């Protein structure tokens, strides 16, 4: 005799006949008519039955063994239904919060004192068993809420969390620059014909004579600023956080540049430029040309020549961001360096205009957007905790900044250290009565401290010692006078 399978979906579709066949198959023939026929119990109702329902009216089964056996079969059927129902929802990530007891040590008056705290771990349902085996006493397990998910993202950064954010920011910046290069190839194919569309009137370019080597000098200035900045970044104590902010900002600004380049094609700003649509054929040719631009950072001194990418200036954006990063992440007392970077920034802008490679509006918009982006991002990063605590909409308004700066330190101290530490140890002879390794110095310092204290105490004799010393001196003097008189 057969009945439908006991899967999550089939049990709910069981009719009374299916329930009767299931009871017969499980060995409950004498209750099949009572349950299935008289009380019309189908699959849904069967899953709801308990031992109390079997024991009490109207079923009123009198045999305790049958009650327990039938209750066990129904419980197993219900368990298979629940597990199958959960498996059907595996497309949704089931996150759990496990509250467990943890022991930490804190320094109190120079001594390590163990304290017990309640910590929360956010895990998936699949790793629940492994987590329960490793943590301490568990106080509760519940589904993660929106607030707890936000709290886990905004938890203080660990070393792994900071490095993971750095990798994500680097990938984000790399993809953004590669996409920008592809858009530059597209707009080059759409550049207006120089014969039909002459340069637009520009109050600066019309009064500034052309300097042929000026644009190359702008790129030299960019290389100088890059060398200074990456040297500062290399030695900065918080280089991971600073690099993460740099990658996230550069990626965001150049993604915005993609939009402004693509929506409007301006005419070529200088008659000396030889710009015409290349007409790249297939999509792969465009991708290869984009890789050529991306791998050479879009620099003309490395053989990159593009047209149509005018609004807004990428060179101005790069040198302006470099200037701001150098001035922000070096001490304010380094006035000479800050003055030099600002002078180089302004000269770089001048050389872009003197080379007639961009309109004045391109340079102005680039300087404004890049500087405002830098200031707004850092204003948010430095006040992240206060802003998100007072207004939840900040997470929606600044999703990228919230993700990268959640749990961050905010404003950083401009401290410098070599990223790789070298330890040159000296061999020291340790006797049997002396402790070894790291405790040697500590014990010696304690002994020296005790000796200093003893010396300090002995240097202040008490009144009793002074009297004894005085009496002893008088006695010695008296004996000497007596001997002299006797002689």
HELIX and SHEET records of a PDB file:
HELIX    1   1 UNK A    8  UNK A   12  1                                   5    
HELIX    2   2 UNK A   16  UNK A   26  1                                  11    
HELIX    3   3 UNK A   29  UNK A   32  1                                   4    
HELIX    4   4 UNK A   33  UNK A   38  3                                   6    
HELIX    5   5 UNK A   43  UNK A   48  1                                   6    
HELIX    6   6 UNK A   51  UNK A   55  1                                   5    
HELIX    7   7 UNK A   64  UNK A   87  1                                  24    
HELIX    8   8 UNK A  125  UNK A  127  5                                   3    
HELIX    9   9 UNK A  128  UNK A  134  1                                   7    
HELIX   10  10 UNK A  146  UNK A  153  1                                   8    
HELIX   11  11 UNK A  159  UNK A  189  1                                  31    
HELIX   12  12 UNK A  214  UNK A  235  1                                  22    
HELIX   13  13 UNK A  239  UNK A  263  1                                  25    
HELIX   14  14 UNK A  283  UNK A  295  1                                  13    
HELIX   15  15 UNK A  300  UNK A  302  5                                   3    
HELIX   16  16 UNK A  314  UNK A  328  1                                  15    
HELIX   17  17 UNK A  335  UNK A  354  1                                  20    
HELIX   18  18 UNK A  360  UNK A  382  1                                  23    
HELIX   19  19 UNK A  384  UNK A  390  1                                   7    
HELIX   20  20 UNK A  394  UNK A  397  1                                   4    
HELIX   21  21 UNK A  399  UNK A  405  1                                   7    
HELIX   22  22 UNK A  438  UNK A  458  1                                  21    
HELIX   23  23 UNK A  463  UNK A  486  1                                  24    
SHEET    1   A 3 UNK A 111  UNK A 124  0                                        
SHEET    2   A 3 UNK A  95  UNK A 108 -1                                        
SHEET    3   A 3 UNK A 138  UNK A 143 -1                                        
END                                                                             
